[in-house]
Amino acid sequence: MIASGGGAIVNTSSILSSRPRANNAAYGSSKAGLEQLTRIIALEYAPYGIRANAVVPGDFKTEQQLADLGPEHLDGMKKESLVGRSGHPDEINEVAAFLLSDLSSYVTGAIYPVNGGLWV
């Protein structure tokens, strides 16, 4: 990226980076570390025209989430969401596409929650 004059990095974190769940110590800790790494990359590589940001998905209704947590958990998360529904994976993609585009050329070091307002 340095040789090509810059670029954009988007890391994928998890709501478990700041919202602990039992039996997820390693996963949650690694995602919290990834968010800090994102900020450090933004700081250290900004002079080279490299931006770094992260998206932080909440609970999305995917096959993996259903297998890991079950439909009851996702139904409970819908009740906590300010928008009253689970997210769709395309909604993460749209935020990531924005962060990778020139439309966000002034955005770096940001951690973007994509969670229907679970952190409000």
VENHUTA-V614051 format. One record per residue. N is the residue number from 1. RES is the residue in one letter. PSI is psi in degrees with one decimal (999 if undefined). BURIAL is b if it has 24 or more other ideal C-beta (glycine too) atoms within 12 Angstrom, else e. D_CENTER is the distance of its C-alpha to the mean C-alpha in Angstrom with 1 decimal. Layout:
N	RES	PSI	BURIAL	D_CENTER
N	RES	PSI	BURIAL	D_CENTER
This chain:
1	M	-38.0	e	21.9
2	I	-46.6	e	24.3
3	A	-30.1	e	27.3
4	S	3.3	e	26.0
5	G	11.3	e	25.5
6	G	-170.9	e	21.7
7	G	-170.0	b	18.6
8	A	140.5	b	14.9
9	I	134.2	b	12.2
10	V	114.7	b	8.5
11	N	151.8	b	6.9
12	T	114.2	b	4.5
13	S	-148.8	b	4.2
14	S	151.9	b	5.5
15	I	-21.1	b	7.5
16	L	-5.3	b	10.2
17	S	-25.8	b	9.5
18	S	-2.2	e	11.5
19	R	91.2	b	13.0
20	P	147.7	e	15.4
21	R	139.0	e	16.8
22	A	145.5	e	20.1
23	N	24.4	e	20.4
24	N	29.8	e	16.9
25	A	-49.9	e	17.8
26	A	-44.1	e	17.1
27	Y	-51.5	e	13.7
28	G	-42.3	e	12.5
29	S	-40.0	e	14.2
30	S	-36.2	e	12.9
31	K	-36.5	b	9.2
32	A	-41.8	b	10.6
33	G	-38.1	e	12.6
34	L	-38.2	b	9.9
35	E	-41.9	b	8.6
36	Q	-40.6	e	12.4
37	L	-39.8	b	13.1
38	T	-45.6	b	10.9
39	R	-40.4	b	13.0
40	I	-42.0	e	16.1
41	I	-44.2	b	15.7
42	A	-44.8	b	15.5
43	L	-48.9	e	18.6
44	E	-27.4	e	20.6
45	Y	-0.7	e	20.1
46	A	-40.4	b	20.3
47	P	-18.3	e	24.1
48	Y	7.7	e	23.7
49	G	20.0	e	21.8
50	I	125.8	b	18.5
51	R	147.5	b	15.3
52	A	130.7	b	12.1
53	N	171.0	b	8.7
54	A	147.1	b	5.1
55	V	144.6	b	2.3
56	V	90.2	b	2.0
57	P	145.3	b	4.6
58	G	-147.2	b	8.0
59	D	124.0	b	11.1
60	F	146.1	b	11.9
61	K	88.2	b	15.5
62	T	166.2	e	15.5
63	E	-39.0	e	18.4
64	Q	-44.9	e	16.6
65	Q	-42.6	b	15.5
66	L	-41.1	e	19.1
67	A	-41.0	e	20.6
68	D	-41.1	e	18.8
69	L	-24.6	b	19.1
70	G	157.7	e	21.6
71	P	-27.9	e	22.0
72	E	-41.5	e	23.2
73	H	-45.8	e	19.9
74	L	-35.4	b	18.1
75	D	-39.3	e	21.0
76	G	-38.7	e	20.6
77	M	-35.1	b	17.0
78	K	-37.2	b	18.2
79	K	-31.7	e	20.8
80	E	-23.7	e	18.3
81	S	135.8	b	16.2
82	L	-26.4	e	17.8
83	V	-3.2	e	17.9
84	G	25.1	e	19.6
85	R	166.0	e	17.9
86	S	156.4	b	15.2
87	G	162.1	b	12.7
88	H	138.0	e	13.5
89	P	-31.6	e	11.6
90	D	-25.2	e	13.0
91	E	-30.7	b	11.1
92	I	-43.9	b	7.8
93	N	-39.9	e	10.3
94	E	-40.2	e	11.8
95	V	-44.1	b	9.1
96	A	-42.0	b	8.7
97	A	-41.8	e	12.5
98	F	-47.1	e	13.0
99	L	-26.1	b	11.3
100	L	-13.5	e	13.4
101	S	168.1	e	16.4
102	D	-14.7	e	19.2
103	L	-22.0	e	18.4
104	S	31.7	e	15.9
105	S	-16.3	e	18.3
106	Y	12.4	e	18.5
107	V	120.0	b	14.8
108	T	147.5	b	13.8
109	G	12.9	b	12.3
110	A	145.5	b	10.0
111	I	108.4	b	6.8
112	Y	111.4	b	5.9
113	P	133.7	b	5.8
114	V	79.4	b	6.6
115	N	18.6	b	9.0
116	G	21.4	b	12.4
117	G	19.3	e	13.3
118	L	-23.1	b	13.1
119	W	0.4	e	12.9
120	V	999	e	15.9
